[in-house]
Amino acid sequence: MTASKLLTCILDKSPASFELVRDLKDTHQITRANVGSARGTGTGAEGGLITMPQEKHILQIIVDAGQADEIFEWLYGKVDLDERYGAFMYQEDLTSAGDFTVPDAPEEQD
């Protein structure tokens, strides 16, 4: 087991979240990622008004600690976080995390 970090990114619910997982694998060989969804409300920026419930995607990525800042910066730019209302991300230490690989699927037989 290696020292790891958990990167969490809250985004609008869209198929683009799943494309990010594919990009992480293709670009950075990261295979420990998950997309979940949640619904909730927040307060508006002006006047403290409560907004309508919105569905969000929660993208969670486990990376080696030494790689965390690089992936965080890549993800920050990739999702254009400065331009998205209600999106945010953060990283935190994990006590430990094991590597996980999915075995190749057996060949289909006719």
N, C-alpha and C positions, 0 to 999 in steps of 0.2 A: 504494500500500500504506500502511496505517496501523498505528500502534502498537497491538498487541493483547495480550490475555491469554488463557490457556487455563484454564478452570475444569474441574476433574475432581471427580466425585462418585461414590463407591462405595456401591452400594445392594443390598439383597436383590433377587434376580431376580424381576421381576414385570412384568405389562403396564403398570403405573403408570409405569415408566421411559419408555415410548414416549409416554404421555400428557403427561409433562413436556416432551418435545420439541414436541408440538403446542401446549401452553400457552406455551412460550417464543416460538413464532412468533406466536400469536394475541395475546399480551399485550405482548410486547416487540419484535416483528418480527425476531427472531433466527432466522436460517436456517442457521447454521453449527454444527450439533450432531450428535453421533453416539452411539449406544448399542451397546456391545459387551458380551461376557460373558467371564467367567473363572471358574476354579475353583481353590480353594486351601484351606489350613488356617491357623489362627492358634493362639495359646496362650490358654488360658482365663484369666480374671481372677483366679481363686483357685487357688493351688497349682501354676500353670504347666502344667496338663494340656493336652494337645493335643486340639483339638476335631475333629469329623468334617469332611471336606471339604464346603465349601458353594459353590454357584454364586452369583455376584454379577453385577450389571450395572455397567458402567463408563460413566457419562454424561460426555461431553466436549463442552464448549461453547467456541467461540471468540467473544470479544466485543472491542469497541473498549476500549482501556485506560481511557478516561474513564467507561465504563459498567460496568466490572468489579465494583466494590464494590456498586453497586446491585443487579446481577443476583445476585451472591454472597449478599447478604442476602435477596433474594426467594426464591432457591432453598433457602437454609438453612431459612427458615420454611415453604416449600411442602412440603419432604420431612420436616419435623418431626424434624430431625436429633438434637435433644436426647433424643428418645424411642426412637431406633432403636439397638439393639445391633449393633455391627460395621459401622456406616455412618460414613463420614467424607468430607470434601471439602477441597479446597485449590485455590489458584490460583497460576499462575506466568506470568512474562513470556514472550512469544514474540518472536523477533527480527523477524519480519514475517509477515503473513498477507494473502492476497489475498481480495477479495470473491468469492463464488460464488453464482450464481443458477441455478436450474433453469429451462430454457425451458418455455413452455407446450406441452403435448402437442398434436399435431395432432388435428383433429376426426376421429372415426371415420367411415368411409364404409360404407354398406350394401352 
